[in-house]
């Protein structure tokens, strides 16, 4: 199902009456992204950030890209566990293609077909599974990622905090929070309970791989001081970037890095360098999804 599949899918996801809404959403995201980048530009010298990029060790950046790709492969595998919980059986290869195409749509068509919406509609048509269950699977996949971010953020906050009693309380709250999360799924989405432990651990692994990615970005400019503080800011910026207010988190992530560098007395140009490089890696990796825009990523043997 090449171009015909995607054309009909686009019409189904976005009937004419919703196009105006999508255009407004895209306009809003563009404005917020532009305002955020403008705000950051008033606080830093972009030439110095560009100079850091020119001086960076490209092998460390290559390692960062590899780790990011690995994180997305693990994330795809985690999502497939949720799909299997509702009887949607995809090969890991087809699921990875679908996941990569979703990444492409999320970044390059922010006001059009969202990556999550594409996956729901495509699987609904090809696997005849309900949109409600497919949406629940993707929602829980997102939540498991946020849970991994929150756990690592709590750990890194404990490493950099001078108020040990406060940071200890946050660490101690992880277990009760996970228990609440478990019973929430058990109450609202009982179908996914068998996948709880595996997806939670994989969510933690995904974020750990991206943390290692950021370490490589820091090593590319020989940044070894206060690394834990930079990682903590990165984890917070990743949570903020999930909010659908900017283009792929661009602008919002940079603002968080800028504020964080001020709070922890870090070099703001190095902070923005980390943020921009992580976004560029995300952009380049997501571009691979273009390959399946006009080719159904769900292969015939899985139909």
PyMOL commands that set and color helices and strands:
alter all, ss='L'
color gray80, all
select helices_A, chain A and resi 3-13+16-41+46-55+58-85+92-108+115-127+131-160+164-188+190-219+227-242+252-263+268-292+300-302
alter helices_A, ss='H'
color red, helices_A
deselect
rebuild
show_as cartoon
